[in-house]
Amino acid sequence: METMELKELLGDDLYKQVQAKIDEKNGAETDKLKHVRYTDLSEGKYVSKEKYDSELEKLNGLITGKDTEIGNANKLIEELKKASKGDEGMQQKISTYETENARLQKELEETKVNSAIKVALLEAHAVDTDYMTYKIKTALKEKNEELKLDDEGHIKGWDNMLTDLKTQFPAQFTASSGSDDGERHIIENRLPDPTNKDTGLTREDILKKSYAERAKIAQETPELYEAAMHGTK
């Protein structure tokens, strides 16, 4: 399908009228997240803040819950140790709680890894993050490998994994690869912000950060994130 800009679709006169109304509305709204904007979804230039908010809230809730459980288990173990000197029954309870705590620690690490995968796939504009996560884990299991995070919270070998996924499942990344039918979509509340300033944040700067930090930037300042990652203005 032939691509078409909004200006071409509406014509000069109508486009100017629409733009004037949008500028008027945006000028009266101090919250930039509520500004009306336009984007081209065929190039993957916009990932909705609402999607990030929803996913990150779930992920952060899971991690916080595991942290709380582990903290409570550690506290209980320390209390039992203080009160168990010479008490064989208490020692057995401590052993039980230490085993439980080790299980919780393992679950926490798995949750952090799953969260990193989810955020990385969202950044890559994956259509179905759950399915892509399943395929990643299946491939690693077949190789008898485990997905690991480095000291900064980055997924080790992620660039190669993503390249393989895009090669095997191109339809899952149509937004970011531009491999769809090229149709342009008019989306409410998405038009370039003329007041947007260059913060100096680059794609290289973002890629050096952990996935949690990237997600925070994308969540709190989605426009700046997209500009840095995809060269939009």
Secondary structure as GFF3:
##gff-version 3
##sequence-region A 1 233
A	DSSP	alpha_helix	6	10	.	.	.	ID=ss1
A	DSSP	alpha_helix	12	27	.	.	.	ID=ss2
A	DSSP	three_ten_helix	32	34	.	.	.	ID=ss3
A	DSSP	three_ten_helix	41	43	.	.	.	ID=ss4
A	DSSP	alpha_helix	49	83	.	.	.	ID=ss5
A	DSSP	alpha_helix	88	123	.	.	.	ID=ss6
A	DSSP	alpha_helix	129	142	.	.	.	ID=ss7
A	DSSP	alpha_helix	158	168	.	.	.	ID=ss8
A	DSSP	three_ten_helix	170	173	.	.	.	ID=ss9
A	DSSP	alpha_helix	174	177	.	.	.	ID=ss10
A	DSSP	alpha_helix	203	207	.	.	.	ID=ss11
A	DSSP	alpha_helix	211	220	.	.	.	ID=ss12
A	DSSP	alpha_helix	222	230	.	.	.	ID=ss13
###
